[in-house]
Amino acid sequence: MAWLHLPVRVPSFSPLLPNLTLVSSYIRMLKSPALYSVGVDYREEDGALVQKHADIAHSAAVLLEKWQLIKYERSSG
């Protein structure tokens, strides 16, 4: 029996990656709130943890700027 090999088209996943990353980190933050410093104040005021993600990104950018790996404009984020 001969096998017929047809090309398989896989849709691009790149548009989904940012959302998958956010969902993944959201779940990790809810499962381990102490590890990510997600207190009750974050969960009450920001249920989707959007502000917490922004705070983590800002902290990372500040450290990268300190080590002169990036130029970070704090006013524009």
N, C-alpha and C positions, 0 to 999 in steps of 0.2 A: 504494500500500500504506500503510495507516495503522499507526502504531506505537502500541503499547499501553504506557503508562508505569505501572509498578507501583511502589509504595513499596518501598524496599530497607531492610531492618532490619539495622543494624550493631550487633553486640554492644558493650557498653561496654568500652573498653580501660583505663579508669582503675584497676581492680584489678591489672592487669598492669604498670602503669608503674613501681612501685617495684622489681619484680623485673627488668624490662628495664634499668632504670638501673644496678642492681647488677651485672648480667651485663656490660653495656657497660663500666662502669668496671673490672671485674675483668679483662676482656680487654685494655683499654688498659694496665693496670698490668703485666700479664704481658708485653705486647709492648714496653713501654718502662719497665723497672724502675728505671732510673737517674732518669728524669724524675719518678717518683712516690716515690723513695727506698724502693723495695721491695727490701730486701737479702735475703740468704740466710736470715737469722734469721727474717724474716717468713714466707718460703715454707716453711721446715722446720717451724716451730711452728704456723703458721696457714695451711694450704694454701688455704682459701677466702678468705683475706685479710679476714676479718671484723674482726679487730682493727685492721688498717690502715685500713679504712673508718671505724671508730670513732675512730681517732686523727685522721684528716682532718676528720671532722665536729666533733670537740672543738676542733681548732685553728681551724677556721672560726668556731665559736661564740665562742671567746675573742677573736678579732679583731673580730667584730661587736659584742661587748660593750665592747671597748676604744673603739670608735668610737661608742658609745652608740646603736647601732641596735637592740639587743635587750637583754633582761635574761636572763642565763644563770646558772642555779643549778648549779654544778659538782657538788654532791653528788647531784643527781637526774639530771643529764645532760640 
